[in-house]
Amino acid sequence: MNLRNKVFGIAAASIFALSLGGSALAGTTTGEVNQKIATNEESADTLSAWLEGGAMREFTFSNTGDISYGSLTLGVKDERGSNAGWNVKLQVDPFEWTDEGQVVTGLVTDDIDSSGFHIYESRTLTSNPGSTANIGAVSTSPGLKDEQVVLSAARGAGTGKYFQPYGVSLAIPALQAPGTYTADVTVTIASAPGELGQ
C-alpha cells in the first residue's frame, strides 16, 4: 500500500550546566552540579506515526459478495519528552482495481468503496522499554473512508515507541472482478489527546 504520513512535532536542545564553588582556604568545600533536561521540540520526527504493515487475505470470487479479513499495524514514536499526549487518525481511499489490462465481461471492476473497510478488533499493543502507558485503541470502527481517531495517548502519557495491530475487514461487492485492488492509507498524528472514533 502507498502511505502518506502527516507528522507534527516540536523539540528543543538539551543543556548541561556546571557550577562549582569553594573557598581558597584549606578544608571541606561544597559545590553543585546542575543537569537540565529540556523538551526535545526542534525536530519534526520526534513525534511521528506510520503504517507499519497491512495485508488482506486472498478472497475467492463470489456471486453474492462477502467479507474479506486482514490485519493492519500502526507505529507511533514520541520522543518530545513533554508527555503532552497525542492522537492518531486513519483514513483509507477506495480500493482501486489494478489489473486494467485484463478483459472481463459482466463483472464489476469499479473501485471497492472504503466505507466498507472497518477495524473489527484491536490486538495487543507492544512498546519499547521505558515507554509510558495509558494508550487507548479503538476495538471497532465505522468505515474508514472518513478520517477517524483510532489510537490515542492521554496527557501525561505516550512517550516512547508503540506498535498497535488491528484486525480489519473489507466488504466485497457481488460479482467483483478477480484481480488486485489497492488503497492508499493516510496516517495522521497530532499533539493532543483525541476522542477515539471521532
C-alpha positions as CSV (number, residue, x, y, z in Angstrom):
1,M,0.0,0.0,0.0
2,N,1.1,3.5,-0.6
3,L,1.4,5.7,2.5
4,R,1.1,9.3,3.1
5,N,2.1,10.4,6.6
6,K,1.3,13.8,8.2
7,V,3.5,14.5,11.1
8,F,3.6,17.3,13.7
9,G,6.4,17.7,16.2
10,I,8.2,20.2,18.3
11,A,11.6,20.0,20.1
12,A,14.4,21.7,22.0
13,A,18.1,21.1,22.6
14,S,19.4,19.8,26.0
15,I,21.6,22.0,28.2
16,F,24.4,21.0,30.5
17,A,25.1,23.5,33.3
18,L,28.1,23.0,35.7
19,S,28.5,25.2,38.8
20,L,31.3,24.6,41.3
21,G,32.0,26.9,44.2
22,G,34.5,26.8,47.1
23,S,36.9,28.6,49.3
24,A,40.6,29.3,48.8
25,L,41.2,28.2,52.4
26,A,42.1,24.6,53.3
27,G,39.2,22.4,54.4
28,T,36.0,20.9,53.1
29,T,34.1,22.7,50.4
30,T,30.7,22.1,48.8
31,G,29.5,22.6,45.3
32,E,26.7,21.6,43.0
33,V,26.3,20.2,39.6
34,N,23.1,21.1,37.7
35,Q,21.8,18.9,34.8
36,K,18.9,20.4,32.9
37,I,16.9,18.1,30.6
38,A,14.9,20.2,28.1
39,T,12.0,19.1,26.0
40,N,13.0,17.8,22.6
41,E,11.0,20.1,20.3
42,E,13.2,21.1,17.4
43,S,13.0,18.0,15.1
44,A,9.7,17.2,13.4
45,D,10.4,13.4,13.6
46,T,10.3,13.4,17.4
47,L,6.5,12.8,17.1
48,S,5.6,10.5,14.2
49,A,3.1,7.8,13.2
50,W,3.2,5.4,10.2
51,L,1.7,2.3,8.7
52,E,4.0,-0.5,9.9
53,G,2.2,-3.1,7.8
54,G,-1.1,-4.2,6.3
55,A,-2.4,-7.1,4.3
56,M,-5.7,-8.7,3.4
57,R,-6.2,-12.4,2.9
58,E,-6.9,-13.6,-0.6
59,F,-10.6,-13.6,-1.3
60,T,-12.3,-16.1,-3.6
61,F,-14.7,-14.7,-6.2
62,S,-18.3,-14.7,-5.1
63,N,-21.6,-14.2,-6.9
64,T,-23.2,-12.7,-3.8
65,G,-20.3,-10.8,-2.2
66,D,-18.8,-11.4,1.2
67,I,-16.4,-10.1,3.8
68,S,-12.6,-10.3,3.5
69,Y,-10.4,-10.1,6.5
70,G,-6.8,-9.0,7.2
71,S,-4.6,-7.0,9.6
72,L,-3.1,-3.6,9.9
73,T,-0.4,-2.3,12.2
74,L,0.3,1.3,13.2
75,G,3.6,2.5,14.6
76,V,4.0,5.6,16.8
77,K,7.1,7.3,18.2
78,D,7.0,10.2,20.7
79,E,10.5,11.4,21.8
80,R,9.5,15.0,22.7
81,G,9.8,14.5,26.5
82,S,6.7,16.5,27.1
83,N,4.1,13.8,27.8
84,A,1.5,16.1,26.2
85,G,-0.4,13.1,24.7
86,W,-1.3,12.6,21.0
87,N,-3.9,11.1,18.7
88,V,-3.6,9.1,15.5
89,K,-6.1,9.3,12.8
90,L,-6.6,6.8,9.9
91,Q,-8.2,7.3,6.5
92,V,-8.4,4.8,3.7
93,D,-9.0,5.7,0.0
94,P,-11.2,3.4,-2.3
95,F,-9.6,0.1,-3.3
96,E,-8.7,0.6,-7.0
97,W,-8.6,-2.4,-9.4
98,T,-5.1,-2.5,-10.8
99,D,-5.5,-5.3,-13.4
100,E,-6.8,-2.9,-16.2
101,G,-5.3,-5.0,-19.0
102,Q,-7.5,-7.9,-18.0
103,V,-10.6,-8.4,-20.1
104,V,-13.7,-9.2,-18.0
105,T,-17.4,-9.4,-19.1
106,G,-20.4,-9.0,-16.9
107,L,-18.3,-8.5,-13.8
108,V,-17.8,-5.4,-11.6
109,T,-14.4,-3.6,-12.0
110,D,-15.4,-0.4,-10.1
111,D,-13.4,0.7,-7.1
112,I,-14.3,-1.1,-3.8
113,D,-15.7,1.6,-1.5
114,S,-13.6,2.0,1.6
115,S,-16.7,2.9,3.7
116,G,-16.8,-1.0,3.9
117,F,-13.3,-1.1,5.4
118,H,-13.5,-1.5,9.2
119,I,-11.4,-2.2,12.2
120,Y,-13.2,-5.1,13.9
121,E,-10.7,-5.7,16.8
122,S,-7.7,-4.2,18.5
123,R,-4.9,-6.6,19.3
124,T,-2.1,-6.5,21.9
125,L,-0.1,-3.2,21.9
126,T,3.6,-3.6,22.1
127,S,6.1,-0.9,23.3
128,N,9.7,-0.3,23.8
129,P,11.2,-0.5,27.4
130,G,10.7,2.9,29.1
131,S,7.5,3.8,27.2
132,T,4.7,5.2,29.3
133,A,1.3,3.5,29.4
134,N,-2.3,4.8,29.1
135,I,-2.7,4.3,25.4
136,G,-6.2,3.8,24.0
137,A,-7.1,2.0,20.8
138,V,-10.5,1.6,19.1
139,S,-11.8,-2.0,19.2
140,T,-14.2,-1.4,16.3
141,S,-14.7,1.5,13.9
142,P,-17.1,2.7,11.3
143,G,-15.9,2.7,7.7
144,L,-12.5,4.3,7.3
145,K,-13.5,6.2,4.2
146,D,-13.6,9.2,6.5
147,E,-10.8,10.0,8.9
148,Q,-11.2,8.5,12.4
149,V,-9.1,8.7,15.6
150,V,-8.0,5.1,16.2
151,L,-5.2,5.4,18.7
152,S,-4.7,8.0,21.5
153,A,-2.4,8.8,24.4
154,A,-3.8,10.7,27.3
155,R,-2.0,13.8,28.8
156,G,0.9,12.5,31.0
157,A,1.4,9.5,28.7
158,G,2.6,8.5,25.3
159,T,6.3,8.9,25.5
160,G,8.2,6.1,23.7
161,K,7.6,3.8,20.7
162,Y,4.5,1.7,20.2
163,F,3.1,-0.8,17.7
164,Q,-0.7,-1.3,17.6
165,P,-2.1,-4.1,15.5
166,Y,-5.7,-4.3,14.4
167,G,-8.0,-6.9,12.8
168,V,-9.6,-5.3,9.7
169,S,-12.3,-6.3,7.3
170,L,-13.5,-5.2,3.8
171,A,-16.9,-5.7,2.3
172,I,-16.5,-7.2,-1.2
173,P,-19.5,-6.5,-3.5
174,A,-21.2,-9.2,-5.5
175,L,-19.6,-10.1,-8.9
176,Q,-16.4,-8.1,-8.1
177,A,-13.9,-9.0,-10.8
178,P,-10.9,-11.1,-9.8
179,G,-7.7,-9.2,-9.6
180,T,-5.7,-6.9,-7.3
181,Y,-7.2,-3.9,-5.6
182,T,-5.0,-1.3,-3.9
183,A,-5.9,1.5,-1.5
184,D,-3.9,4.4,-0.2
185,V,-3.8,4.7,3.6
186,T,-3.2,8.1,5.3
187,V,-1.9,8.2,8.9
188,T,-2.0,11.5,10.7
189,I,-0.7,12.3,14.2
190,A,-1.5,15.4,16.2
191,S,0.0,16.6,19.6
192,A,-3.1,16.3,21.8
193,P,-5.3,13.5,23.1
194,G,-8.2,12.7,20.9
195,E,-11.6,11.1,21.3
196,L,-11.5,7.6,19.9
197,G,-13.7,7.0,16.9
198,Q,-14.2,10.7,16.2
